[in-house]
Amino acid sequence: MSSTQEYWLSGPIENVPSLLQPAAHALLQSVRETKNYLLDFPEEKLWDTPFGRTSVGFHLRHLTGVLDRLLTYAKQETLTDEQFQFLKNEGNGEKAPSSQQLITEFEQKVNEALDYFKTIPESTLTDERFVGRKKLPTTVIGLIFHSAEHSQRHVGQLLVTVSALKA
């Protein structure tokens, strides 16, 4: 596959159910775009907040953290203390890993998500799930779809911030 061709035009991802292909493609596209946007990005600007906007570092951590939490809910599990601690520190640049390490962590979480997608019978996609302490209702496919669209949204925001900081 060409590196300029978008994932959704590359055909199905092996063993991912048909209804989850769009989410899988969007997550893979998010990883690719994140890597491309951060080529030659000045590391010292990772936690800068231009125009009062969120930092690149936050977006990178948040991409991983949200995907992790949404997968937890899809699996009908509750968040751990470690996940709550990660959430609390998503915007904290102190002792933070490099941008490349943050990208690697996001890519690993996307690969974990794709492995999980391969285990989901399509007949269970509309099974009810609950989000957060308030137990807000959704479905397995709702969580998976949101993980994909949320990732794409933050990658777009990351692009704008990277562009402002490189200018």
Contacts in CASP RR format, 6 or more apart in sequence:
PFRMAT RR
TARGET T0000
AUTHOR 0000-0000-0000
METHOD contacts of the structure
MODEL  1
MSSTQEYWLSGPIENVPSLLQPAAHALLQSVRETKNYLLDFPEEKLWDTP
FGRTSVGFHLRHLTGVLDRLLTYAKQETLTDEQFQFLKNEGNGEKAPSSQ
QLITEFEQKVNEALDYFKTIPESTLTDERFVGRKKLPTTVIGLIFHSAEH
SQRHVGQLLVTVSALKA
1 7 0 8 1.000
1 10 0 8 1.000
3 32 0 8 1.000
6 25 0 8 1.000
6 29 0 8 1.000
7 24 0 8 1.000
7 25 0 8 1.000
7 26 0 8 1.000
7 28 0 8 1.000
7 29 0 8 1.000
7 32 0 8 1.000
8 22 0 8 1.000
8 25 0 8 1.000
8 26 0 8 1.000
8 29 0 8 1.000
10 25 0 8 1.000
11 21 0 8 1.000
12 18 0 8 1.000
12 21 0 8 1.000
13 21 0 8 1.000
13 24 0 8 1.000
13 25 0 8 1.000
13 28 0 8 1.000
13 114 0 8 1.000
15 118 0 8 1.000
16 24 0 8 1.000
16 114 0 8 1.000
16 117 0 8 1.000
16 118 0 8 1.000
17 117 0 8 1.000
17 118 0 8 1.000
17 120 0 8 1.000
17 121 0 8 1.000
17 122 0 8 1.000
17 125 0 8 1.000
18 122 0 8 1.000
19 122 0 8 1.000
19 125 0 8 1.000
19 141 0 8 1.000
20 117 0 8 1.000
20 120 0 8 1.000
20 125 0 8 1.000
20 141 0 8 1.000
20 144 0 8 1.000
22 145 0 8 1.000
22 148 0 8 1.000
23 117 0 8 1.000
23 144 0 8 1.000
23 145 0 8 1.000
23 147 0 8 1.000
23 148 0 8 1.000
24 113 0 8 1.000
24 114 0 8 1.000
24 117 0 8 1.000
24 148 0 8 1.000
26 148 0 8 1.000
26 149 0 8 1.000
26 151 0 8 1.000
26 152 0 8 1.000
27 67 0 8 1.000
27 110 0 8 1.000
27 113 0 8 1.000
27 114 0 8 1.000
27 147 0 8 1.000
27 148 0 8 1.000
27 151 0 8 1.000
28 110 0 8 1.000
28 114 0 8 1.000
29 152 0 8 1.000
30 63 0 8 1.000
30 106 0 8 1.000
30 110 0 8 1.000
30 148 0 8 1.000
30 151 0 8 1.000
30 152 0 8 1.000
30 154 0 8 1.000
30 155 0 8 1.000
31 103 0 8 1.000
31 106 0 8 1.000
31 107 0 8 1.000
31 110 0 8 1.000
33 155 0 8 1.000
33 156 0 8 1.000
33 159 0 8 1.000
34 60 0 8 1.000
34 63 0 8 1.000
34 103 0 8 1.000
34 106 0 8 1.000
34 155 0 8 1.000
34 158 0 8 1.000
35 103 0 8 1.000
37 155 0 8 1.000
37 158 0 8 1.000
37 159 0 8 1.000
37 162 0 8 1.000
38 56 0 8 1.000
38 99 0 8 1.000
38 100 0 8 1.000
38 103 0 8 1.000
38 162 0 8 1.000
40 166 0 8 1.000
41 56 0 8 1.000
41 99 0 8 1.000
41 162 0 8 1.000
41 165 0 8 1.000
41 166 0 8 1.000
42 165 0 8 1.000
42 166 0 8 1.000
43 98 0 8 1.000
43 99 0 8 1.000
45 56 0 8 1.000
45 165 0 8 1.000
46 55 0 8 1.000
46 56 0 8 1.000
46 57 0 8 1.000
46 93 0 8 1.000
46 96 0 8 1.000
46 98 0 8 1.000
46 99 0 8 1.000
47 55 0 8 1.000
47 56 0 8 1.000
47 57 0 8 1.000
47 58 0 8 1.000
47 91 0 8 1.000
47 93 0 8 1.000
47 96 0 8 1.000
48 55 0 8 1.000
48 56 0 8 1.000
48 165 0 8 1.000
49 55 0 8 1.000
50 161 0 8 1.000
50 164 0 8 1.000
50 165 0 8 1.000
51 164 0 8 1.000
53 157 0 8 1.000
53 160 0 8 1.000
53 161 0 8 1.000
53 164 0 8 1.000
54 91 0 8 1.000
54 157 0 8 1.000
54 161 0 8 1.000
55 91 0 8 1.000
55 93 0 8 1.000
55 161 0 8 1.000
56 99 0 8 1.000
56 158 0 8 1.000
56 161 0 8 1.000
56 162 0 8 1.000
56 165 0 8 1.000
57 91 0 8 1.000
57 93 0 8 1.000
57 96 0 8 1.000
57 99 0 8 1.000
57 102 0 8 1.000
58 90 0 8 1.000
58 91 0 8 1.000
59 154 0 8 1.000
59 155 0 8 1.000
59 157 0 8 1.000
59 158 0 8 1.000
59 161 0 8 1.000
60 99 0 8 1.000
60 102 0 8 1.000
60 103 0 8 1.000
60 106 0 8 1.000
60 158 0 8 1.000
61 86 0 8 1.000
61 89 0 8 1.000
61 90 0 8 1.000
61 91 0 8 1.000
61 96 0 8 1.000
61 102 0 8 1.000
62 90 0 8 1.000
62 91 0 8 1.000
62 154 0 8 1.000
63 106 0 8 1.000
63 109 0 8 1.000
63 151 0 8 1.000
63 154 0 8 1.000
63 155 0 8 1.000
64 102 0 8 1.000
64 105 0 8 1.000
64 106 0 8 1.000
64 109 0 8 1.000
65 83 0 8 1.000
65 86 0 8 1.000
65 87 0 8 1.000
65 90 0 8 1.000
65 109 0 8 1.000
66 147 0 8 1.000
66 150 0 8 1.000
66 151 0 8 1.000
66 154 0 8 1.000
67 106 0 8 1.000
67 109 0 8 1.000
67 110 0 8 1.000
67 113 0 8 1.000
67 147 0 8 1.000
67 150 0 8 1.000
67 151 0 8 1.000
68 83 0 8 1.000
68 86 0 8 1.000
68 109 0 8 1.000
69 79 0 8 1.000
69 83 0 8 1.000
69 87 0 8 1.000
70 143 0 8 1.000
70 144 0 8 1.000
70 146 0 8 1.000
70 147 0 8 1.000
70 150 0 8 1.000
71 112 0 8 1.000
71 113 0 8 1.000
71 116 0 8 1.000
71 143 0 8 1.000
71 147 0 8 1.000
72 78 0 8 1.000
72 79 0 8 1.000
72 83 0 8 1.000
73 129 0 8 1.000
73 130 0 8 1.000
73 131 0 8 1.000
73 132 0 8 1.000
73 138 0 8 1.000
73 143 0 8 1.000
74 116 0 8 1.000
74 129 0 8 1.000
74 140 0 8 1.000
74 143 0 8 1.000
74 144 0 8 1.000
75 116 0 8 1.000
76 129 0 8 1.000
79 132 0 8 1.000
96 102 0 8 1.000
97 105 0 8 1.000
113 147 0 8 1.000
117 144 0 8 1.000
120 140 0 8 1.000
120 144 0 8 1.000
124 140 0 8 1.000
125 139 0 8 1.000
125 140 0 8 1.000
125 141 0 8 1.000
125 144 0 8 1.000
126 139 0 8 1.000
126 140 0 8 1.000
126 141 0 8 1.000
127 139 0 8 1.000
127 140 0 8 1.000
128 137 0 8 1.000
128 138 0 8 1.000
128 139 0 8 1.000
129 137 0 8 1.000
129 138 0 8 1.000
129 139 0 8 1.000
129 140 0 8 1.000
129 142 0 8 1.000
129 143 0 8 1.000
130 136 0 8 1.000
130 137 0 8 1.000
130 138 0 8 1.000
131 137 0 8 1.000
131 138 0 8 1.000
131 143 0 8 1.000
138 146 0 8 1.000
END
